[in-house]
């Protein structure tokens, strides 16, 4: 996707020319990143036949439409939207998936993978520690009321992350924010917390609204549990 294609997509979602210019100025550096572009391809189907990149952009547009009317940090809200699902591997029909424990499966772990990848690829956005707290908490708890797996601060709980090696390269002060967020409202090896900050709450609502409209078959819903979706076109 080039900038002109991105502009046309935004216009097709009923954003004004002014809105489109604002969004492009704020987020194009993320959209043009090679890892984001990879997730716009058919190797990364997210819900049914919708690509991960499409899903993320749709969520971001919802966040912009609602967020521009609210007293929030819109820049951070848009970043949470664009970072929230940057997990490492496609999850539907993935024969390489090695997750054995139920609470280690994609649905419970992908927010943690996403925050690790987001920091790895866009570390400048996390330099301010106050911003980092908002970004990290919003990403990790974007699935609320669905819980997220616990990651303890000694990394001894054998959580099956596809990008675990990258976590060890993140500065300790940022790691501490990740650990603290993962352990909020802890019960039965899972964190049941809602997003702490308004920017994260907005993305969580947008993600819930958008996701329900993306499932086109029962197989899509069942895939959330089994990881297998026979409805995906080849």
Beta strands, then each sheet from edge to edge (+ up, - down):
strand 1: 45-47
strand 2: 50-51
strand 3: 148-149
strand 4: 186-187
strand 5: 190-191
sheet 1: 1+ 2-
sheet 2: 3+ 5- 4+
end
